[in-house]
Structures are given as structure tokens and as C-alpha cells.
Amino acid sequence: MKRTSLLLFLLVFCFATAMQAQAPAPEPDPALKKLHAAVGHWTFEGEQKPGPLGPGGKFTAEATCRMILGGFFFQCQATVKAAESETRLLEIDGYDPVDKDFSNEYYFNDGSRISGSLTITGNTWTYEGKWATAGKQYQYKETWILAPDLRSGTDKIEISVDGETWTPLSESRWTKAQPAAKK
């Protein structure tokens, strides 16, 4: 029985691969080109405001962003350093050509996760979603405004418990930079 199942799987796999080889390769939706403005290596510094996620304080960070999986998705990996902590995160953005909208996911090294949407209007990127962290869920809003030359920007993040009353979480300034030399 196992031999028959394996043979059937291999036959279907080979047939599907042959059919794909004959079809033209899919192209990323042109809307994904909007994400190219953020591709590169970024440094940023800012301040977390005191609130439900902690006492606040200054932070610095580095992020490297690129298009992945044939240009169909955007990935950003960042490390944020504060006085007594270091947070690593992975961002993945994609585009749904049927619904004509961007999805946005953040994954943090403490198990936290933000899931939501991204709207890009000119040089303004607006993220909205839900942030699950430390056993609680918050509404999340972030506005990133890129300078006209696409080499710097400002970022403001707010959170809410009820979706009506918003609390500032952080503000930061971003600068596109050359990646640090590998050691």
C-alpha cells in the first residue's frame, strides 16, 4: 500500500511540475512596486512612551528589508535595542490582487504577533491591526511617512484596548543607510 501511495504521489508531482514548466511564470502584481521604496538597510532611533507595555525610554534599531519569493512578498528583519532589552522582529507584507489590499504580519522573538493590513498612499504607509502580546490583545496603528527622497522618514505608533481611546506607544526617525560591514 505504501509503495502504491508513493508511486501515485510521484506521478502526480511529476505531472504538476511538467504542467507548471509549460505555463508562463507568474509576475508579481504591479502594486507590489510600492513596497520597493522601503527596500534597503535602515537605522532608526526613537522613544517608547510610558504606557501599558512598559515604562518607556529611548531605543535604537537596524532593519534590513527586501523583496522575497520572486518579488511577491516584502520581508523586513529588525533588531531594536533599548536600555535593558533587545527585541528582534520579522515583518512580512503581501498583496492580494483580488481584494486589492496589502496584508501585514509582524513576528517578535518573545512570541508576540501583529496581524493586520497596510495602506500606502503616496509616501505615507498606514498599518492597522491587532497586537497580541504578553497574554493581552491591543488594537494597533502605525503611520510611517517617508521623505520625498525615500531616504528617511518618521514613524508614530499608537495602541488601544478598546479601539476608541488611543495611547501613543512610540515615535522614531528612520534613515536609509549602508549595511554594516560583515566581521
C-alpha positions, 0 to 999 in steps of 0.5 A: 500500500505504501509503495502504491501511495508513493508511486501515485504521489510521484506521478502526480508531482511529476505531472504538476511540475511538467504542467507548471514548466509549460505555463508562463511564470507568474509576475508579481502584481504591479502594486507590489512596486510600492513596497520597493521604496522601503527596500534597503538597510535602515537605522532608526532611533526613537522613544517608547512612551510610558504606557501599558507595555512598559515604562518607556525610554529611548531605543535604537534599531537596524532593519534590513528589508527586501523583496522575497519569493520572486518579488511577491512578498516584502520581508523586513528583519529588525533588531531594536535595542533599548536600555535593558532589552533587545527585541528582534522582529520579522515583518512580512507584507503581501498583496492580494490582487483580488481584494486589492489590499496589502496584508501585514504580519509582524513576528517578535522573538518573545512570541508576540504577533501583529496581524493586520493590513497596510495602506500606502498612499503616496509616501505615507504607509498606514498599518492597522491591526491587532497586537497580541502580546504578553497574554493581552490583545491591543488594537494597533496603528502605525503611520510611517511617512517617508521623505520625498527622497525615500531616504528617511522618514518618521514613524508614530505608533499608537495602541488601544484596548478598546479601539476608541481611546488611543495611547501613543506607544512610540515615535522614531526617525528612520534613515536609509543607510549602508549595511554594516560591514560583515566581521 
